[in-house]
């Protein structure tokens, strides 16, 4: 059940603690299972909702069913993403301040996935933007972009500059508790912000009831019919948002090197495909690349595909390749994506060392297309590897982190607060 505090947010209320539960504030602009970072938070809330009293400060929540969650809706600001983010950053602080000092709603700790507030006790780092900006310098250059794309590019550059500045403020604080989703993320934090101490690594979990080889086999005929994919077509899949970061340009270039009209590319996400139309024409790929919306049942896309390819320029983990592995789909992943840490090259997946190397990427795709037995063996072993990464394991580690921080805060206060007492 979700309890929502909405229009009367500015009125004082008598707040009482749910018996035997510690209050945790969760700060995230939105929560939607179709996004990797947000799906992780939703799983945590759903599975730990009976143990903690979660107060979620967010503008939008999708598909959160179990648990006793109180949603404090923070209104959205219309406009460009940079404006929305600046509003969100200020508004969630104001909403939480009012709830604490006027409504008497005091939480023992604050948790956030990423740079969403300045006062979190625990931050899960899903991406280090300083690393991404450094690696994507060419893709963020005005020289490479058409003039009509300059306003969009300027907006993106300003947004990244702001986020990097905030990262420097937050991640450089030695007292800031951080949790990372891959060893790569920990290395990026050490390189850019001096966080060289060991940081807890908690990999993404996978819903193995949804993502498994049996489900993929059952869904495949209908999934391919829905996308009008003939049997002879070899379908490559990429799922995700921010296609620049996902390396779509280099995947298109790789596809252009394959002189096979039966090889097609499915791209699922929310980005605007218009900037890629010229690149498609240059590579003679009209009709061979299909842009698709993100679906709740994304497993249908995995079922329709023959191989998943993720040449990310920067990705702390990248959930779709892991989901594809769980489905038994052979995967080509970038070395610059944290998911490569759970892949053994040639055994349960293929690793592309340089995501900009479209020639090597084309060769790896050809290898999977031309060697069906190798492709099948790779997919089978990928599914076995994915079975290690469950939401149960993920949430157990999150619980450990919550308990450690709550214990430290009680000790720092110098006394223990009775768990059934009214709010202080």
Secondary structure as the mmCIF struct_conf table of DSSP 4:
data_model
#
loop_
_struct_conf.conf_type_id
_struct_conf.id
_struct_conf.beg_label_comp_id
_struct_conf.beg_label_asym_id
_struct_conf.beg_label_seq_id
_struct_conf.end_label_comp_id
_struct_conf.end_label_asym_id
_struct_conf.end_label_seq_id
STRN STRN1 UNK A 2 UNK A 5
TURN_TY1_P TURN_TY1_P1 UNK A 7 UNK A 10
BEND BEND1 UNK A 11 UNK A 11
HELX_LH_PP_P HELX_LH_PP_P1 UNK A 17 UNK A 18
TURN_TY1_P TURN_TY1_P2 UNK A 19 UNK A 20
STRN STRN2 UNK A 22 UNK A 27
BEND BEND2 UNK A 29 UNK A 29
STRN STRN3 UNK A 30 UNK A 31
TURN_TY1_P TURN_TY1_P3 UNK A 33 UNK A 34
BEND BEND3 UNK A 35 UNK A 35
HELX_RH_AL_P HELX_RH_AL_P1 UNK A 36 UNK A 48
TURN_TY1_P TURN_TY1_P4 UNK A 49 UNK A 51
STRN STRN4 UNK A 52 UNK A 58
BEND BEND4 UNK A 59 UNK A 59
STRN STRN5 UNK A 60 UNK A 61
BEND BEND5 UNK A 63 UNK A 63
BEND BEND6 UNK A 66 UNK A 67
STRN STRN6 UNK A 69 UNK A 73
HELX_LH_PP_P HELX_LH_PP_P2 UNK A 74 UNK A 76
BEND BEND7 UNK A 79 UNK A 79
HELX_RH_AL_P HELX_RH_AL_P2 UNK A 81 UNK A 101
TURN_TY1_P TURN_TY1_P5 UNK A 102 UNK A 102
BEND BEND8 UNK A 103 UNK A 103
BEND BEND9 UNK A 108 UNK A 108
STRN STRN7 UNK A 109 UNK A 113
BEND BEND10 UNK A 114 UNK A 116
BEND BEND11 UNK A 118 UNK A 118
BEND BEND12 UNK A 121 UNK A 121
STRN STRN8 UNK A 122 UNK A 125
HELX_RH_AL_P HELX_RH_AL_P3 UNK A 129 UNK A 135
TURN_TY1_P TURN_TY1_P6 UNK A 136 UNK A 140
TURN_TY1_P TURN_TY1_P7 UNK A 142 UNK A 144
BEND BEND13 UNK A 145 UNK A 145
HELX_RH_3T_P HELX_RH_3T_P1 UNK A 147 UNK A 149
HELX_RH_AL_P HELX_RH_AL_P4 UNK A 150 UNK A 171
TURN_TY1_P TURN_TY1_P8 UNK A 172 UNK A 172
TURN_TY1_P TURN_TY1_P9 UNK A 174 UNK A 175
BEND BEND14 UNK A 176 UNK A 176
STRN STRN9 UNK A 177 UNK A 180
BEND BEND15 UNK A 181 UNK A 182
HELX_RH_AL_P HELX_RH_AL_P5 UNK A 183 UNK A 193
BEND BEND16 UNK A 197 UNK A 197
STRN STRN10 UNK A 200 UNK A 201
HELX_LH_PP_P HELX_LH_PP_P3 UNK A 203 UNK A 205
STRN STRN11 UNK A 206 UNK A 206
TURN_TY1_P TURN_TY1_P10 UNK A 208 UNK A 210
BEND BEND17 UNK A 211 UNK A 212
HELX_RH_AL_P HELX_RH_AL_P6 UNK A 213 UNK A 226
TURN_TY1_P TURN_TY1_P11 UNK A 227 UNK A 228
TURN_TY1_P TURN_TY1_P12 UNK A 231 UNK A 232
STRN STRN12 UNK A 234 UNK A 239
BEND BEND18 UNK A 241 UNK A 241
TURN_TY1_P TURN_TY1_P13 UNK A 243 UNK A 247
HELX_RH_AL_P HELX_RH_AL_P7 UNK A 248 UNK A 257
TURN_TY1_P TURN_TY1_P14 UNK A 261 UNK A 262
STRN STRN13 UNK A 263 UNK A 268
BEND BEND19 UNK A 269 UNK A 271
HELX_RH_3T_P HELX_RH_3T_P2 UNK A 273 UNK A 276
HELX_RH_AL_P HELX_RH_AL_P8 UNK A 277 UNK A 282
TURN_TY1_P TURN_TY1_P15 UNK A 283 UNK A 284
TURN_TY1_P TURN_TY1_P16 UNK A 286 UNK A 288
STRN STRN14 UNK A 289 UNK A 292
TURN_TY1_P TURN_TY1_P17 UNK A 296 UNK A 298
HELX_RH_AL_P HELX_RH_AL_P9 UNK A 299 UNK A 304
BEND BEND20 UNK A 306 UNK A 306
STRN STRN15 UNK A 307 UNK A 310
BEND BEND21 UNK A 313 UNK A 314
STRN STRN16 UNK A 315 UNK A 315
BEND BEND22 UNK A 316 UNK A 317
HELX_RH_AL_P HELX_RH_AL_P10 UNK A 319 UNK A 326
TURN_TY1_P TURN_TY1_P18 UNK A 327 UNK A 328
STRN STRN17 UNK A 331 UNK A 334
TURN_TY1_P TURN_TY1_P19 UNK A 335 UNK A 336
STRN STRN18 UNK A 337 UNK A 337
HELX_RH_3T_P HELX_RH_3T_P3 UNK A 338 UNK A 342
STRN STRN19 UNK A 345 UNK A 345
TURN_TY1_P TURN_TY1_P20 UNK A 346 UNK A 348
STRN STRN20 UNK A 349 UNK A 349
STRN STRN21 UNK A 350 UNK A 352
BEND BEND23 UNK A 353 UNK A 353
TURN_TY1_P TURN_TY1_P21 UNK A 355 UNK A 356
HELX_RH_AL_P HELX_RH_AL_P11 UNK A 358 UNK A 370
HELX_RH_AL_P HELX_RH_AL_P12 UNK A 372 UNK A 386
TURN_TY1_P TURN_TY1_P22 UNK A 387 UNK A 388
STRN STRN22 UNK A 390 UNK A 390
HELX_RH_AL_P HELX_RH_AL_P13 UNK A 391 UNK A 413
TURN_TY1_P TURN_TY1_P23 UNK A 414 UNK A 414
BEND BEND24 UNK A 415 UNK A 415
HELX_LH_PP_P HELX_LH_PP_P4 UNK A 416 UNK A 418
TURN_TY1_P TURN_TY1_P24 UNK A 419 UNK A 420
BEND BEND25 UNK A 421 UNK A 421
HELX_LH_PP_P HELX_LH_PP_P5 UNK A 422 UNK A 423
#
